């Protein structure tokens, strides 16, 4: 619920928009000259004083103008979200760029990240879902060397997970194919978490104790389903932040670039969107990553076949152009969702 009067809202919006455009503290005279304000500089100063007391803006120096606080940015972004308009012209342009990646699932995700980075001039990011949320389709064991077996797990969405395992028993390809058929019959229509649980239950039964072939198949299936490092995150445009004055300080820039390298931290933030509806904006400290508290993250969950299995977004300074980037993320997410729905339907 808004706690500001209409006049205060307009002035706060003007301050945030001006600061985003220039990066310089905003004075009352500049605000009073905007067409949407129509107030004297003195009247604007009074409102700015109230907004400062309420924590929406701050005065970095005694003689300087005001800059938005996280609370001020939050108010501004919430106003933008309430006015979000879907741009069909931009939709067609973005869809053409993403489709250029072809039909490969990983290429689609990487291309979406690249498109976002290029259009937003920030860092574009796409994370894949926890594999356990996907539905099992088939598993294949391929003899690639005397002591090596390649295990290939495929989900109905097209997600492919590979793992090389040791073959200490000298298994032949025919036996491996039998293992695959056993597991395919047993795990059909289960999500990968359920499949792992089913294998663990079967391993504990008397049948598995006396049927060596079944026990071997179950153990090999359990190996691939127990992987926890198979998720991917695609980041493009990291160097775009080099052009932002907020990161002129070497230590601040280093902290941001190091965070881009730490997959687990970014995944933790992006995963917050998977159970959400629509676009999510984390401003400054809201995302919980102290190392990049000077950044905001705009993200959107991607769903296909009733599964939330990806998150797409932009990472940039708190002073990013939300008016441009928020609808850009929204549009790109909608396009990727539609493309992946078709991908899943064709693969099912």
N, C-alpha and C positions, 0 to 999 in steps of 0.2 A: 504494500500500500504506500502511495506517495505521500511524503510529508512536506513537500515544497509547494509554495504558491506558484501559479502559472508564470508570473513575472520572474521569479527565481529560477524556475525550470528553464525558461528561454535564455536567461543570462548564463546559467551553468552550461547549457548546451553550447552556447556561443564561445565560452572560455575553452571548453574541451576541444571543440572543432578548430579554433584558432591555434591552440597549443599543438595539436596534431599536425597542423599545416606548417607551422614555423619552428617549433621546438624552443621558442622563446617565451618567457613569462608574459602573461597577458595583462595589460593595463586597462583601467576603466574607460579611458578615452577611446581605445581601439574597439571595445565592446559597444560603446554608445553609438559608434558610427555604422554598425551593422543594421541593415534594413529591418531585420526581424525584431529589433529592440525598441527603437523610438523612445529613448530616455536620455536624460542629460547625464553627463559623466559623473556628476555628484550623486544622482540617484543610483547609478550603477555601482558607485563606490560603496554606498550604504548596503546594497544587496550583497556585494562581494564580501563585505565585512561579516554579514550574517552567515554566508556560505562557508566562510573560513571557520567561524565558531562551530558550525555544525559538522565540520570535517570533510566537506566536499572538495575544497581547494586549500592550497597552502601558499604561504608567502616565503620563498626561499631566502630573500634578503629584505632588509627594512625598506629600501627604496625601490624594490623591484615590483613587478606585477605578480599575478597569481598563476599557479600551475595546478592541474588536477591531482587529487589523491586517488588511491585505489577506489575509495567510495565514490568519488566523482566520476571516474571512468565507468564504474559499475552502473551508476544512474544513466549515463550516456548510452552505454551498450544496451541496457534494458529498454530504453526508448527506441533504439534502432530496431531491436528484435520485434517490438510491437508494430513496427511499420514495414517489416520486411516484405519486399515485392519480388516475385519470381520473374526474371527477365528471360523471355523466350529467345531473343536474339543472341544473348550471351550463351544460353543453353546450347544452341546449335553449333556455335564456334568451339565451345569446350568439348562437346561430344565428338566432333570431327577430330580434334587433337587426340583424345583418349582412344578412339577407335583405331587410330593409326598404329597402336601398339599390337594389333592383331588379336588372336584368340587365346594366346597363352595367359593363364591367370596371373602369374607373377609379373609378366610384362604389363598387364593392365594396371596392377597396383602401383608398379614403379612409375608408369607413365602418368597416372593420376597425380602422384606426388610431384612429378616434374612439372606438370601443367600448373598446379597450384603455386609452386615456387616461382615459376616464370611470371604468372599473372599478378601475384600478390607482392612480388619482390621481397618475399620473406622466405623462411624455410618451410617447404611442404613436407608433410609426414603422413605415412599410411602404415598402420599396423595390422597384422593378420590376427585372426581370432585364436583363443586357446583351442588347439586341435581337438580336445576332448568334447567340444561342443558340436563337432561335425559327425555326420552319419557314415558308418562303415559301408564300403562298397565291395572291396576285394583286397586280398593280400597275396603277394607273389614272392616266392623264394627262388633266386636265380644263382646257380653255381657259377662263380666268376674265376675261381682258382681252386687248387687242390684243398686249401684250408680257409677259403673265404666264401661267404654267402651274402649276396645282396638281398635285403628284405625291402620290398616296395609295398607301402600301404596307400591305398587310394580311397578317398571319401567321395560321397555322391556329389559334393560341390565341386570336385575337381582337385581338391587339395591333395598333394602327393608328399609323402613322408618316406625318406630313404634311410637305411642304416646298414652298415657293413658289420657282419658278425663272424666270429671264428667258427670253423667247422672242425671239431675235434673227432668226429665219428666217420669221416670220409663218405658223407651222404652223396648219392647220385641225383641227377636232375629229376628222374622219374619219382623218386621218393619225396623230393622237395615239392613236386607238383601235387602229390597226394596230401602233403601237409596243408598246402594252400586250399585244396578243395574241402578238407575237414573244417578249417577255420571259416571259410566262406559260408558253409552251411550253418555253422554254429552261431556266427556273429551277424548274420544278415539283419538289416533294419535296426540295429542298435547304434546309439551314438558311441563315440570312442571311449568315453568314460564307462559306459555300461559294458562295452566289449571287454575292457580290461577287468572289470569286476566279474564278468561271466567266466573268463579264462581262469581267474584266481579261484572261483568256486569249483570249476571242473578239475583243476589241479589237485584239489583236496578230496576228490571222490575216489572210491575204490577202483573204478574203471580206469582212471588215469594211472593208478599204481600198478595195474596188471597189463595195461596196453602201452607198450614202449613207444609205438609210433604216435599214438595220441599224445602221450606225455611230452615227446619231443616237439610236436607241433604246437602244443600249448605253451611250452617254455619259450619257443622262438617267437610266437605271437606276443607273449608277455614282454619280451625284450623291446620290441618296437613300440608297443603301446605304453611303455613306461618312460619313454623319452619325455623330457621336460624342457629341452633346449631347441625345439624345432620351430618356434615362432619366428616370424620375420618382421622387421620394421624397415621401411624404405624412407630415407630422408634425402631430399634434394634441396639445393639452394642455400646450404649452410653459410656459404660465403656472402650471401646477400646482406647479412647483418654487419659485415665489415663497413658498409656504407652508412650505418646508423650512428649518429653522434653519441648515443647512449653507451656505445661499446668502445669509445675512444680509449678508455682506461684498459690497459693490458690485462690486469687481473680479472676484470669483469668479463672481458672478451674470452679469456682463457677458460673461465668457469662455464660459460655458455657452450663453447666448443667441446669441452670435456663431457658435458652433460649429453651432447648429441652422440657421443661415443658410448655412453652407458645405456645399453638397450633396456635393461631391467627398470631403470628409473622412468624412462619415457613410457614404457609399456604400462607401468602402474598408473600413470596419469591418464593415458588414453583409454585404459580399461574402465575408467570411471564413466565413460560415455556409453559403454555397451548396453547397460540396462536403462539408459535414459531415452527420452523421446526428443528427437529433433536436435538442433544445434546447441552446443554447450560452449560457454566462454568462461575461461578461468583467468582472472586478472591478477597479476602480481602474486602475492602470497596465497591466493585462493587455491592454487594448484599444489601447494605444499612442497615444492622443490626450492629450498633456500638458495641453491646455487644460481638459479635463474629467476630470482624474485623480481628482477627488472623486466621480465618477459610476461607476455600473455599467451595463452594457448586457446585457439578456436578449433573445436573438433565436432565431428558428427558421426554417429554410429551407422554402419552399413549392415542391412539385414537382407537375407535371401533365404527362401524356403523356411521362413519362421525361425531362422537362426541369426543372432547378432554375431557376426564373425569378422568384422573389421572396423577400424576407426580411421577416419581421414581428417586432416586438419592442417593448420598453419601455426607456426611458432614465430613470434616476433616481439619487438619491444612493446611495452605498454602503450607507447605513443604511436602504434601502428594505425593505419587508416581503416578503422572498423567499418566505416560507411561503405568502403569498397570491399574489404576482405570478408566480412560476415556474409553478405549475399554470395560472394564468390565461393566460399566453402559450402554454403547451402546448395548452390547450383551444382557444383562438382559432385557432391555427395549424392544428390538425386540421380545424376547421370550414371555414376558408378553403380548405384543400387539397381537401376534398371538393366544395365549391361550384365551385371552378375546374376540377376534373376533369370535372364535369358540363358546365360551360361549354365546355370544349375538345371534349368528345365531341359536343355539340350543334352546334358550329361546324365540326367536321371534315367 
